[in-house]
Amino acid sequence: MQEAPFDFGAEANAFALRQSGMGAVVTFTGIVRDLDGALDHMQIEHYPGMTEKALHSIAEDAHGRWDLGGSLIIHRHGLLRADDMIMMVATASRHRKDAFEAAMFLMDYLKSRAPFWKKETAHGGADWVAARSEDEDALESWRK
């Protein structure tokens, strides 16, 4: 968890260099979208301690489900604007399937269950971002 921007290239490279013996590294970066051109900013709130514990727990879950050599979750909080990088997930495994699936699992968790609260402020006012059914469906698919 951090408020400051991160350097995706530096983070991805440093993560990959730590993955001795792995055959695959998968990365994903989420970017703040402004779908209709009205977004002024997004404010992400969280409870320190609780959020880190939740992220650590889901990373442990991913390591229990897939043969991972490493994983990384970076998530920003505070004020973000359109096109800002909001989060990054990286996974490493001996085989690409495990790395891809684990990364997707982590992203689905972050989108649906991580303890973040997002408020979007646009020209017409401010609204808290509600959970989307598509995100819930994606997370549910991992329970099968």
N, C-alpha and C positions, 0 to 999 in steps of 0.2 A: 504494500500500500504506500502510495506516494502522491504528493500533490504536484511535484515538478514533472515536466515532460521527461521522456526517456528517449534514448538514442537506439532505435530499433536495430540498426546494423551492428552497433557495438554490443548490444545485449545478445543478439542472435549469434554473433561470432564468438563471444566469450562463452556462451552456453555450449556451442558446438565443440569448442576446443577442450572443454572439460569432459567430453563424452568418449573416453577411450574405449575402443572395442565395439562401439555401436555402428550399425550399418545405416541408420536412418535418423535424421533430425527433421521434425516437422514444426513449423512456426505458423502462428496466426496473430494478426494484429487487428483489433477493432478500432474503428474510426468514427468519430461523432458525425452523424449524418444530418443534413438539413434538407429534407425531402421536398419541402415546398418553398424554400427560400425565405421563410419567416423567422427562423431560429435566431435569437440574439445570443443565448448561451444556455448551457446545461450545468446544473449544480448537482454534484454527487456527494451525498452524505453517508457516513458510516459510523459505527461505534468502534473505536480503536480497541484492540484486544479481542473483542468478539469477532470481528471480521478476519483478523489474522488467524485465529483459531479455526474458523470455518474453512478458510482457504487451505490451511495445513491439513485439515481432516479430509477434504475432497481430494487433495493431492495424494494422501495416503491411500484413499480408496482406489484411485487410478492405478497406483503402483501395485495394489493387491489384485486388480483385475487383469492387468497387462504386464508383460515382461519389459519393464522400463529400466533404463540405466539412469535416467534423470528426468526431471520436469521443472518447469519454471512458470510462475504466474506473476505478472506485474499488472496492477490495476491502479489507476489514478483516482483521486477524489478532488473535490474543490470545484472551481469554476473552469469549465471547458467550452470551447467554441467549435463551430463546424470545422471539420477537417483535422481537428486535434486527435492524436492517438490517445485512446482511452484505456486500452489494455493490450496485453501480449500473453500468449501461451506458447510454450515450447515443450516438446517431448522428444526423448531419444530412446531408441530401442535397437536391438540387433536386426529387427525386421520392420519394414515400413508399415505393415498392416497394424501392428501394435502401436506404433508411433502415431499414425493417423487416427485410429479409433480412440486412443487415450486423449489426444488433443481435442477431438470432437466432443468427447464426454466432458472434459474440463470446460470447454466453451459453453456447452448446453447448461451445465451447472451454474456457471457464472451469470448467464443470461436469466436464469429462472429462480435460483435459490440463494445465491450469495447475498449476504445482508447489506445491500446497498439501496439507497433511496435516491431516485433521480427526479429532478424537477427541471422541466424545460420552460424557458422564458422566451416568448415570441412577441411579435407586435401586438397580439390580442390579449396578452396577459401571461400568467404562469400556471402550469399544470404539472402535477405529479405523474410520472410515467407509470402506467398500469401494466401488469403482466399480460402477455399476448398468448392466445391459445396455441399458436404455432410453436412457441417456445416451450410451453408446458408439454405439448405432444412430443417434442424432440427429447425432452428430459425423461418422459414416461417410457420412451422406446428403450432406454437403458435398463429398465427394471424387468424386462422380459428375458 
